[in-house]
């Protein structure tokens, strides 16, 4: 079963999948990804999920947040409950200060993040699930705002549980962890145009050296490596899920020429773009 809420004036979309075979990752519009964030709750047995062509196990009684840019396929989607929303319905960045570290779920340092629920947390999730069910029966002008409120509860509850389970958040200060999260957010909004660490350090009011030192303390890849990996990941998505030419992909990702992009792709992926597409 699928429940949908849409606002024509704002293009806001919110979808709830209840044991639906149609649950899937990003679609494409004119060859470009259609971004929509996803929360998946597995109430049944463990099953596999393939995220950007890498297979993982989704445990029983587990929540999996999936950021808008991911492509994913579940082994048994008809045994899952999922909530999907676009930026127009609920913007993680705009609500960040109000909710508090909400971006941690989507832009933290651990991905994918499998969040295991305790028996009491499962009961709380069941109650929230029922509130969603009840709200779908409403047809008045308040429905959109009520659905946003319930989604916000879902995000807050999941964030609290995830932070308690994160070793990084237990051992390092909120300030350092928040810097990583904000770095990921800035990358997501700018990686197609900005490929250098200097830009991201300036956006965070840090020097490149300070940024690198903090990431080293947190035992994370260097900022430059994270930027490179994000560009390569997007390039692979274009090659795998679209029919864009290498030249078009190079332009989309901010490279001066297809030759420059091809050298970059081979250097950081270990093979050339054409071979990757054919494979």
Secondary structure as the mmCIF struct_conf table of DSSP 4:
data_model
#
loop_
_struct_conf.conf_type_id
_struct_conf.id
_struct_conf.beg_label_comp_id
_struct_conf.beg_label_asym_id
_struct_conf.beg_label_seq_id
_struct_conf.end_label_comp_id
_struct_conf.end_label_asym_id
_struct_conf.end_label_seq_id
STRN STRN1 UNK A 2 UNK A 7
TURN_TY1_P TURN_TY1_P1 UNK A 8 UNK A 11
STRN STRN2 UNK A 12 UNK A 18
BEND BEND1 UNK A 19 UNK A 19
TURN_TY1_P TURN_TY1_P2 UNK A 21 UNK A 22
BEND BEND2 UNK A 25 UNK A 25
STRN STRN3 UNK A 27 UNK A 29
TURN_TY1_P TURN_TY1_P3 UNK A 30 UNK A 31
STRN STRN4 UNK A 32 UNK A 34
STRN STRN5 UNK A 37 UNK A 42
BEND BEND3 UNK A 44 UNK A 45
STRN STRN6 UNK A 47 UNK A 51
TURN_TY1_P TURN_TY1_P4 UNK A 52 UNK A 53
STRN STRN7 UNK A 54 UNK A 58
TURN_TY1_P TURN_TY1_P5 UNK A 60 UNK A 61
STRN STRN8 UNK A 62 UNK A 66
TURN_TY1_P TURN_TY1_P6 UNK A 68 UNK A 69
STRN STRN9 UNK A 72 UNK A 74
TURN_TY1_P TURN_TY1_P7 UNK A 75 UNK A 76
HELX_RH_3T_P HELX_RH_3T_P1 UNK A 77 UNK A 79
STRN STRN10 UNK A 80 UNK A 85
TURN_TY1_P TURN_TY1_P8 UNK A 87 UNK A 89
TURN_TY1_P TURN_TY1_P9 UNK A 92 UNK A 95
HELX_RH_AL_P HELX_RH_AL_P1 UNK A 96 UNK A 99
BEND BEND4 UNK A 100 UNK A 101
TURN_TY1_P TURN_TY1_P10 UNK A 102 UNK A 103
HELX_RH_AL_P HELX_RH_AL_P2 UNK A 104 UNK A 107
BEND BEND5 UNK A 108 UNK A 109
BEND BEND6 UNK A 111 UNK A 112
STRN STRN11 UNK A 114 UNK A 116
HELX_LH_PP_P HELX_LH_PP_P1 UNK A 117 UNK A 118
HELX_RH_AL_P HELX_RH_AL_P3 UNK A 119 UNK A 136
TURN_TY1_P TURN_TY1_P11 UNK A 137 UNK A 137
BEND BEND7 UNK A 140 UNK A 140
TURN_TY1_P TURN_TY1_P12 UNK A 141 UNK A 142
HELX_RH_AL_P HELX_RH_AL_P4 UNK A 143 UNK A 165
HELX_RH_AL_P HELX_RH_AL_P5 UNK A 167 UNK A 171
BEND BEND8 UNK A 172 UNK A 172
HELX_RH_AL_P HELX_RH_AL_P6 UNK A 174 UNK A 190
TURN_TY1_P TURN_TY1_P13 UNK A 191 UNK A 193
BEND BEND9 UNK A 196 UNK A 196
HELX_RH_AL_P HELX_RH_AL_P7 UNK A 197 UNK A 203
TURN_TY1_P TURN_TY1_P14 UNK A 204 UNK A 205
HELX_RH_AL_P HELX_RH_AL_P8 UNK A 208 UNK A 217
TURN_TY1_P TURN_TY1_P15 UNK A 218 UNK A 219
HELX_RH_AL_P HELX_RH_AL_P9 UNK A 223 UNK A 241
HELX_RH_AL_P HELX_RH_AL_P10 UNK A 246 UNK A 252
TURN_TY1_P TURN_TY1_P16 UNK A 253 UNK A 254
BEND BEND10 UNK A 256 UNK A 256
HELX_RH_AL_P HELX_RH_AL_P11 UNK A 258 UNK A 269
BEND BEND11 UNK A 270 UNK A 271
HELX_RH_AL_P HELX_RH_AL_P12 UNK A 273 UNK A 278
#
